[in-house]
Amino acid sequence: MRNLIALFALSAVLSTAAANDPPAKGDDTKTGKAATKAEAGKAPVSIKPTLSATPPPAAPAKVSEDQSEMDLSEKIAARLAEMRAKQVARAASAARTRKAAAKAREKPVEVIKPPANGTVWNYDGDLGPANWAKINAAWSLCGNGTRQSPIDIRDGMKVDLEQIGFEYQPSSFNEIDNGKTIQVTVSGGNYITVQGRTYELQYITFHRPGEARVNGRGFEMSVHLVHKDSEGHYAVVAIQLERGKAQSFVQTVWNNLPLEKGSMVAPSIVIDVNDLLPQKRDYYTYMGSMTTPPCSEGVLWMVMKEPVQASPDQLALFSRLYPYNARPVQPNGGRIIKESK
């Protein structure tokens, strides 16, 4: 378009210039001679070229169009720059959103940790066996001990184990529902003798289900008779309860249950722990730990091989109080297990 306008303007200028040029020298036409004679006595007249007097007609339109195109180009460039800036801003915002979402997905679930010096524990939830070692620094063995109880008793070495010397007698007692189990404490004078040591009976606890297993077999309940010698060493006799006929010792304890948790009763009768023992006194033995915090190790365990029967009603009564109050079995850790032949 610009080239055509320029060509037309140049043609117009050339045409005007040609029309104003004087005749060429040597022109002998009549018109030329007459003109020469008529003008011979006149002064010379200066003729200005028409080219410099008349501007090209298309020049103003060209300047206006160039300016418009320049303005439009600037507007388009500004608009493109604005659009690019918005695209960059949107891309940055989307990247931040994706990064925040990814970080939220990777954020670990916050676990409620009991205080490091706590004293409260339980058999399930955040205060259960898996977290006992986290509740109190003094209970670290519950998590990293190597001789923990209970265990699944397997591959025992059958040997001539000495008989446990039970020296129990009818005694006064008290019992308490301590929020974890029913605990019975008998008066002094009840002992066992084994491996050259004498241990005095401290207390008796009940667990559902039975904590120890034997070759993978579990039991409905177990009773732990906890003893201690004069040097502070512990020995536990564990008796498994299975469904069968009523058990007299268990019934005496159930008859005197306290009415509220945390309260203690001291019946005016006596109780004989011999009534709880099985007829056959063969047993398994190994070194383990207490099954409640602080899970102290170095405890001599003697698990009676013959279970003791308790009636369905007796088992059901305890399950109403404590449907589950047993620590899961712990790794054997390659420890030696012996059993009576």
Secondary structure as GFF3:
##gff-version 3
##sequence-region A 1 341
A	DSSP	alpha_helix	2	20	.	.	.	ID=ss1
A	DSSP	alpha_helix	30	38	.	.	.	ID=ss2
A	DSSP	alpha_helix	50	53	.	.	.	ID=ss3
A	DSSP	alpha_helix	59	106	.	.	.	ID=ss4
A	DSSP	three_ten_helix	125	127	.	.	.	ID=ss5
A	DSSP	three_ten_helix	129	131	.	.	.	ID=ss6
A	DSSP	alpha_helix	132	135	.	.	.	ID=ss7
A	DSSP	three_ten_helix	137	139	.	.	.	ID=ss8
A	DSSP	alpha_helix	141	144	.	.	.	ID=ss9
A	DSSP	beta_strand	152	153	.	.	.	ID=ss10
A	DSSP	beta_strand	157	159	.	.	.	ID=ss11
A	DSSP	beta_strand	165	167	.	.	.	ID=ss12
A	DSSP	beta_strand	171	177	.	.	.	ID=ss13
A	DSSP	beta_strand	182	186	.	.	.	ID=ss14
A	DSSP	beta_strand	191	194	.	.	.	ID=ss15
A	DSSP	beta_strand	197	207	.	.	.	ID=ss16
A	DSSP	beta_strand	213	214	.	.	.	ID=ss17
A	DSSP	beta_strand	221	228	.	.	.	ID=ss18
A	DSSP	beta_strand	234	243	.	.	.	ID=ss19
A	DSSP	alpha_helix	248	255	.	.	.	ID=ss20
A	DSSP	beta_strand	264	265	.	.	.	ID=ss21
A	DSSP	beta_strand	270	271	.	.	.	ID=ss22
A	DSSP	three_ten_helix	273	276	.	.	.	ID=ss23
A	DSSP	beta_strand	283	289	.	.	.	ID=ss24
A	DSSP	beta_strand	297	304	.	.	.	ID=ss25
A	DSSP	beta_strand	308	310	.	.	.	ID=ss26
A	DSSP	alpha_helix	312	321	.	.	.	ID=ss27
A	DSSP	beta_strand	338	340	.	.	.	ID=ss28
###
